[in-house]
């Protein structure tokens, strides 16, 4: 289950305590803090995906023979007609 970040909103409108909650994707966002009942808003963060490709790894992943061995077709676009054909 994903972990969502929230921040509490004080009565004067300023943002206060930050906290995290594990929720199902289908669950609606919280409207109040589960412990103190203060209004909250969800904080949207950047995704934390760790992908470290080196140029050599990228080249090997896009190697045409490797792609064909995996069962995919490699298509090339004809510059004149705009149609695709199998390479």
C-alpha positions as a Markdown table, in Angstrom:
| # | Residue | x | y | z |
|---|---|---|---|---|
| 1 | Unk | 0.0 | 0.0 | 0.0 |
| 2 | Unk | 1.3 | 3.5 | -0.8 |
| 3 | Unk | 2.3 | 5.9 | 1.9 |
| 4 | Unk | 0.7 | 9.4 | 1.6 |
| 5 | Unk | 2.0 | 12.6 | 3.2 |
| 6 | Unk | -0.3 | 15.1 | 4.9 |
| 7 | Unk | 0.1 | 18.4 | 6.6 |
| 8 | Unk | -2.2 | 19.9 | 9.3 |
| 9 | Unk | -3.8 | 23.3 | 8.8 |
| 10 | Unk | -4.0 | 25.5 | 11.9 |
| 11 | Unk | -7.1 | 27.7 | 12.5 |
| 12 | Unk | -5.2 | 30.8 | 11.4 |
| 13 | Unk | -4.5 | 29.1 | 8.0 |
| 14 | Unk | -0.8 | 28.3 | 8.4 |
| 15 | Unk | 0.5 | 24.8 | 7.8 |
| 16 | Unk | 1.8 | 22.9 | 10.8 |
| 17 | Unk | 2.6 | 19.2 | 11.6 |
| 18 | Unk | 3.5 | 16.9 | 8.7 |
| 19 | Unk | 2.7 | 13.2 | 9.0 |
| 20 | Unk | 2.4 | 10.0 | 6.8 |
| 21 | Unk | -0.4 | 7.5 | 6.5 |
| 22 | Unk | -0.5 | 4.2 | 4.7 |
| 23 | Unk | -3.7 | 4.0 | 2.7 |
| 24 | Unk | -5.1 | 2.0 | -0.2 |
| 25 | Unk | -5.0 | 3.8 | -3.6 |
| 26 | Unk | -8.8 | 3.6 | -3.7 |
| 27 | Unk | -9.2 | 5.2 | -0.3 |
| 28 | Unk | -10.3 | 8.9 | -0.3 |
| 29 | Unk | -7.8 | 11.5 | 1.0 |
| 30 | Unk | -8.0 | 12.3 | 4.7 |
| 31 | Unk | -9.9 | 15.5 | 5.6 |
| 32 | Unk | -8.9 | 15.6 | 9.3 |
| 33 | Unk | -5.9 | 14.4 | 11.3 |
| 34 | Unk | -6.7 | 10.9 | 12.7 |
| 35 | Unk | -5.4 | 11.8 | 16.2 |
| 36 | Unk | -6.1 | 15.5 | 16.8 |
| 37 | Unk | -9.0 | 16.2 | 14.4 |
| 38 | Unk | -7.4 | 19.2 | 12.8 |
| 39 | Unk | -8.0 | 19.8 | 9.1 |
| 40 | Unk | -5.3 | 18.4 | 6.7 |
| 41 | Unk | -4.3 | 18.5 | 3.1 |
| 42 | Unk | -2.4 | 15.9 | 1.1 |
| 43 | Unk | 1.2 | 16.8 | 0.1 |
| 44 | Unk | 2.1 | 15.8 | -3.4 |
| 45 | Unk | 5.7 | 14.7 | -3.7 |
| 46 | Unk | 7.8 | 13.6 | -6.6 |
| 47 | Unk | 8.0 | 9.9 | -7.3 |
| 48 | Unk | 10.8 | 8.0 | -5.7 |
| 49 | Unk | 11.9 | 5.7 | -8.5 |
| 50 | Unk | 15.5 | 4.8 | -8.6 |
| 51 | Unk | 16.7 | 4.1 | -12.1 |
| 52 | Unk | 20.4 | 4.3 | -12.7 |
| 53 | Unk | 21.1 | 3.5 | -16.3 |
| 54 | Unk | 24.6 | 3.9 | -17.7 |
| 55 | Unk | 25.0 | 4.6 | -21.4 |
| 56 | Unk | 26.2 | 0.9 | -21.8 |
| 57 | Unk | 23.1 | -0.5 | -20.0 |
| 58 | Unk | 20.8 | 1.8 | -22.1 |
| 59 | Unk | 22.4 | 0.6 | -25.3 |
| 60 | Unk | 22.1 | -3.1 | -24.4 |
| 61 | Unk | 18.5 | -2.6 | -23.4 |
| 62 | Unk | 17.7 | -1.1 | -26.8 |
| 63 | Unk | 19.7 | -3.6 | -28.8 |
| 64 | Unk | 17.5 | -4.8 | -31.7 |
| 65 | Unk | 18.5 | -8.5 | -31.4 |
| 66 | Unk | 17.6 | -8.4 | -27.7 |
| 67 | Unk | 14.2 | -6.8 | -28.5 |
| 68 | Unk | 13.4 | -9.5 | -31.1 |
| 69 | Unk | 14.4 | -12.3 | -28.8 |
| 70 | Unk | 11.9 | -10.9 | -26.3 |
| 71 | Unk | 9.2 | -11.4 | -28.9 |
| 72 | Unk | 8.7 | -7.8 | -30.0 |
| 73 | Unk | 8.7 | -6.5 | -33.6 |
| 74 | Unk | 11.0 | -3.7 | -34.5 |
| 75 | Unk | 9.3 | -1.2 | -36.8 |
| 76 | Unk | 10.8 | 1.6 | -38.9 |
| 77 | Unk | 8.9 | 4.6 | -40.3 |
| 78 | Unk | 9.2 | 5.3 | -44.0 |
| 79 | Unk | 10.1 | 9.0 | -44.3 |
| 80 | Unk | 8.2 | 9.5 | -47.6 |
| 81 | Unk | 4.9 | 7.6 | -47.0 |
| 82 | Unk | 4.8 | 7.8 | -43.2 |
| 83 | Unk | 4.0 | 4.1 | -43.0 |
| 84 | Unk | 5.7 | 1.6 | -40.7 |
| 85 | Unk | 7.4 | -1.6 | -41.9 |
| 86 | Unk | 9.2 | -4.4 | -40.1 |
| 87 | Unk | 12.9 | -3.8 | -39.8 |
